[in-house]
């Protein structure tokens, strides 16, 4: 598939709290899970120094954004109390506020959003696409960016039996509707990113269909963020356990970028950075 030039309606600069992120080249969002039950086995719940050290190392490896999550949303995960989620993330956000790159917080709760933004976060990565009460208003009153993700169902049961008539059309329609809602609430278009939600209420064939036609999602008119790293459908294709999916994850990230993704959310930053450098060097302008 030929290199996809940015659609003229897609924002090439993301207002991200204290930062303006140039999206004329693909950007890397590094994952820092401060949870005990991350699907990838890399959670560091309760260990603030270790989480901070990991974040700093990932920035040294080439991360453009650091995404901090205090609640696992893997399939089958049980929700945690708001107080516990805050206990996990706030000390990390406060220490990393001077890291020099945007700090994103992965949460679906407006109370956590409000506290994280007050602590120095620049972006909210919301798997519920502002579904929580007061979530949109909480972000609207700031300069923070927001990622609106598609999820069918809730993490506890989303993979039980997800069904679609037209997965691509339904995901595009949902993301368009949520982006419109965000703007009506006062969140400017230049602060909005959309995510098709790979693995969130989707079967193998749904994930594959979305990746193949990611350009359709980019045509909505907002920068696309993808979270493909170490996902189970990649493991199914490569026949690899979660700890051995780095190569598959990098390959998927490149395919996503080639189809219009502007931000890739990854565990393996250095390998992804090197691959994107090669892609950037050879992609037609």
Phi, psi and omega per residue, in radians:
X1 nan 2.323 -3.101
X2 -1.198 2.755 3.095
X3 -0.957 2.330 -3.120
X4 -1.638 1.984 3.030
X5 -1.263 2.565 3.126
X6 -1.041 2.296 3.033
X7 -1.027 2.479 -3.038
X8 -1.088 -0.357 3.140
X9 -1.529 -0.189 -3.104
X10 -1.375 2.308 3.127
X11 -1.112 2.267 3.111
X12 -1.715 -0.063 3.045
X13 -2.302 2.262 3.130
X14 -1.839 2.097 2.999
X15 -1.299 2.027 -2.983
X16 -2.280 1.326 -3.114
X17 1.082 -2.051 -3.107
X18 -1.345 -0.088 -2.987
X19 -2.129 2.661 2.919
X20 -2.023 1.946 -2.999
X21 -1.666 2.079 3.122
X22 -1.294 2.055 -3.126
X23 -1.800 0.300 3.079
X24 -1.217 -0.278 2.950
X25 -2.195 2.662 -3.110
X26 -1.127 2.523 -3.087
X27 -2.029 2.680 -3.106
X28 -1.893 2.191 3.004
X29 -1.805 2.108 -3.123
X30 -1.585 2.456 -3.108
X31 -1.633 2.185 3.010
X32 -2.216 1.803 -3.121
X33 -1.622 2.096 3.053
X34 -1.816 0.958 -3.112
X35 -2.220 2.766 3.075
X36 -1.566 -0.122 -2.950
X37 -2.311 0.609 3.073
X38 -1.088 2.435 -3.115
X39 -1.067 -0.494 -3.076
X40 -1.558 -0.039 3.084
X41 1.344 0.318 -3.070
X42 -1.958 0.316 -3.124
X43 -1.241 2.532 -3.130
X44 -2.280 0.872 -3.082
X45 -1.020 2.333 3.048
X46 1.372 -0.057 -3.110
X47 -1.957 1.436 -3.078
X48 -1.080 -0.823 3.128
X49 -1.009 -0.671 3.141
X50 -1.210 -0.704 3.105
X51 -1.108 -0.747 3.129
X52 -1.131 -0.757 3.125
X53 -1.077 -0.716 3.128
X54 -1.111 -0.771 -3.141
X55 -1.059 -0.799 -3.136
X56 -1.112 -0.689 3.122
X57 -1.130 -0.724 -3.119
X58 -1.167 -0.600 3.046
X59 -1.165 -0.717 3.074
X60 -1.055 -0.543 -3.135
X61 -1.388 -0.212 3.083
X62 2.196 0.156 3.129
X63 -1.185 2.390 3.092
X64 -1.670 -0.390 3.122
X65 -2.471 2.538 3.030
X66 -2.001 2.198 -3.097
X67 -1.898 2.047 -3.068
X68 -1.842 2.183 -3.130
X69 -2.129 2.305 -3.131
X70 -1.951 0.078 3.083
X71 -2.463 2.157 3.104
X72 -1.203 2.349 3.053
X73 -2.071 0.432 3.062
X74 -1.128 2.787 3.111
X75 -0.967 2.268 3.124
X76 1.521 -0.088 -3.104
X77 -1.180 2.499 3.089
X78 -1.640 2.517 -3.140
X79 -1.170 2.684 3.058
X80 -1.900 2.803 3.109
X81 -1.158 2.602 3.110
X82 -0.971 -0.755 -3.118
X83 -1.060 -0.664 3.139
X84 -1.241 -0.710 3.098
X85 -1.073 -0.741 3.094
X86 -1.113 -0.728 3.141
X87 -1.053 -0.605 -3.108
X88 -1.317 -0.737 -2.951
X89 -1.659 -0.624 -2.983
X90 -1.035 -0.787 3.122
X91 -1.050 -0.571 -3.135
X92 -1.269 -0.783 3.124
X93 -1.057 -0.776 -3.102
X94 -1.064 -0.714 -3.140
X95 -1.245 -0.631 -3.036
X96 -1.537 0.018 -3.097
X97 -1.036 -0.395 3.130
X98 -1.808 0.401 -3.046
X99 -1.212 -0.424 3.123
X100 1.700 -0.028 3.045
X101 -2.302 2.813 3.106
X102 -1.061 2.441 3.056
X103 -1.825 2.123 3.093
X104 -1.833 2.562 3.048
X105 -2.102 2.204 -3.109
X106 -1.571 1.747 -3.117
X107 -2.639 2.711 3.090
X108 -1.999 0.140 -3.046
X109 -1.959 2.290 -3.099
X110 -1.143 -0.591 3.116
X111 -1.096 -0.697 3.135
X112 -1.256 -0.686 3.085
X113 -0.989 -0.852 -3.078
X114 -1.061 -0.809 -3.116
X115 -1.192 -0.683 -3.135
X116 -1.150 -0.726 3.120
X117 -1.141 -0.679 3.093
X118 -1.147 -0.504 -3.127
X119 -1.443 -0.141 3.081
X120 2.144 0.063 3.117
X121 -1.173 2.596 -3.097
X122 -1.911 -0.175 -3.039
X123 -2.691 2.571 3.016
X124 -2.020 2.225 3.120
X125 -1.868 1.775 -2.929
X126 -1.932 1.933 3.138
X127 -1.195 -0.261 3.128
X128 -1.776 0.097 3.035
X129 0.904 0.863 3.098
X130 1.159 0.593 3.127
X131 -1.375 -0.352 -3.119
X132 -1.316 2.596 3.106
X133 -1.020 2.299 3.092
X134 1.246 0.098 -3.131
X135 -1.119 -0.841 -3.113
X136 -1.073 -0.770 -3.134
X137 -1.138 -0.618 3.125
X138 -1.062 -0.757 -3.115
X139 -1.380 -0.589 -3.087
X140 -1.026 -0.584 -3.095
X141 -1.423 0.210 -3.129
X142 -2.223 -3.049 3.019
X143 -1.838 0.218 -3.065
X144 -1.241 2.643 2.983
X145 -1.455 2.835 3.066
X146 -2.440 2.406 3.022
X147 -1.823 2.141 3.141
X148 -1.749 2.002 -3.071
X149 -1.895 2.563 3.043
X150 -1.537 2.270 3.021
X151 -2.457 2.253 3.059
X152 -1.635 1.931 -3.127
X153 1.605 -2.681 3.132
X154 -2.210 2.728 -3.058
X155 -0.918 -0.646 -3.090
X156 -1.039 -0.548 -3.025
X157 -2.374 0.152 -2.976
X158 -1.109 -0.417 -3.117
X159 -1.705 0.128 -3.085
X160 -1.115 -0.847 -3.126
X161 -2.858 1.090 -3.109
X162 -1.215 2.356 -3.106
X163 -2.326 2.504 3.092
X164 -2.477 2.555 2.952
X165 -1.431 -0.694 -3.117
X166 -2.595 1.578 -2.983
X167 -1.051 -0.711 -3.110
X168 -1.157 -0.835 -3.141
X169 -1.110 -0.696 -3.118
X170 -1.208 -0.699 3.111
X171 -1.165 -0.759 3.111
X172 -1.055 -0.775 -3.120
X173 -1.117 -0.738 3.129
X174 -1.094 -0.834 -3.105
X175 -1.142 -0.658 3.077
X176 -1.085 -0.775 -3.126
X177 -1.112 -0.752 -3.115
X178 -1.229 -0.609 3.069
X179 -1.150 -0.670 3.084
X180 -1.141 -0.727 3.092
X181 -1.049 -0.781 3.141
X182 -1.036 -0.740 -3.138
X183 -1.193 -0.661 3.097
X184 -1.120 -0.504 3.125
X185 -1.380 -0.179 3.106
X186 1.932 0.156 3.083
X187 -1.585 2.008 -3.084
X188 -1.113 2.627 -3.129
X189 -0.985 -0.603 -3.117
X190 -1.254 0.041 3.077
X191 -1.983 0.111 -3.004
X192 -1.898 2.343 3.034
X193 -2.205 2.568 3.111
X194 -2.100 2.626 -3.058
X195 -2.402 2.154 -3.119
X196 -1.211 -0.214 3.041
X197 1.297 0.962 3.098
X198 -1.006 2.232 3.100
X199 1.478 -0.021 -3.130
X200 -1.817 1.584 -3.095
X201 1.267 0.751 -3.109
X202 -2.536 2.403 3.047
X203 -1.408 3.027 3.109
X204 -0.881 -0.864 -3.059
X205 -1.188 -0.532 3.091
X206 -1.167 -0.808 3.118
X207 -1.042 -0.743 -3.119
X208 -1.140 -0.732 3.140
X209 -1.108 -0.696 3.133
X210 -1.170 -0.706 -3.140
X211 -1.195 -0.697 -3.139
X212 -1.081 -0.620 -3.075
X213 -2.075 0.687 3.119
X214 -1.056 -0.429 3.107
X215 -1.030 -0.547 3.103
X216 -1.126 -0.656 3.128
X217 -1.229 -0.677 3.079
X218 -1.069 -0.524 -3.130
X219 -1.235 -0.141 3.041
X220 -1.055 -0.565 3.088
X221 1.970 0.131 3.105
X222 -2.160 2.633 3.090
X223 -1.007 2.461 -3.110
X224 -1.797 2.266 3.012
X225 -1.886 2.395 3.097
X226 -2.186 2.468 3.050
X227 -2.076 1.544 -3.106
X228 -1.844 -0.211 -2.933
X229 -1.007 2.102 3.046
X230 1.077 0.311 -3.091
X231 -1.168 2.706 -3.029
X232 -1.129 -0.566 -3.131
X233 -1.192 -0.496 3.017
X234 -1.218 -0.677 3.083
X235 -1.092 -0.607 3.110
X236 -1.136 -0.686 -3.140
X237 -1.258 -0.827 -3.067
X238 -1.465 -0.201 -3.082
X239 1.004 0.910 -3.120
X240 -2.288 2.482 3.017
X241 -1.224 2.921 -2.997
X242 -0.989 -0.639 -3.100
X243 -1.279 -0.154 -3.082
X244 -2.072 0.531 -3.076
X245 -1.893 0.312 -3.107
X246 -1.079 -0.839 -3.104
X247 -1.097 -0.767 3.117
X248 -1.092 -0.666 -3.135
X249 -1.162 -0.739 3.112
X250 -1.119 -0.755 3.117
X251 -1.048 -0.762 -3.137
X252 -1.145 -0.680 3.111
X253 -1.065 -0.739 3.118
X254 -1.120 -0.727 3.106
X255 -1.089 -0.693 3.129
X256 -1.134 -0.776 3.119
X257 -1.086 -0.698 3.138
X258 -1.147 -0.343 3.132
X259 -1.825 0.220 2.981
X260 2.015 -0.097 3.121
X261 -1.125 2.452 3.124
X262 -1.855 -0.383 3.131
X263 -2.352 2.289 3.065
X264 -2.025 2.219 -3.115
X265 -1.670 2.046 -2.930
X266 -2.418 2.780 2.959
X267 -1.567 -0.676 -2.994
X268 -1.719 1.446 -2.989
X269 -1.205 -0.870 -3.046
X270 -1.047 -0.785 -3.138
X271 -1.138 -0.702 3.114
X272 -1.153 -0.726 3.106
X273 -1.026 -0.822 -3.124
X274 -1.086 -0.753 -3.140
X275 -1.115 -0.714 3.133
X276 -1.187 -0.559 3.064
X277 -1.100 -0.745 3.105
X278 -1.143 -0.790 3.129
X279 -1.033 -0.785 -3.124
X280 -1.105 -0.640 -3.102
X281 -1.196 -0.532 -3.046
X282 -1.864 -0.227 -3.097
X283 -1.210 2.327 3.088
X284 -1.079 2.520 3.106
X285 -1.654 nan nan
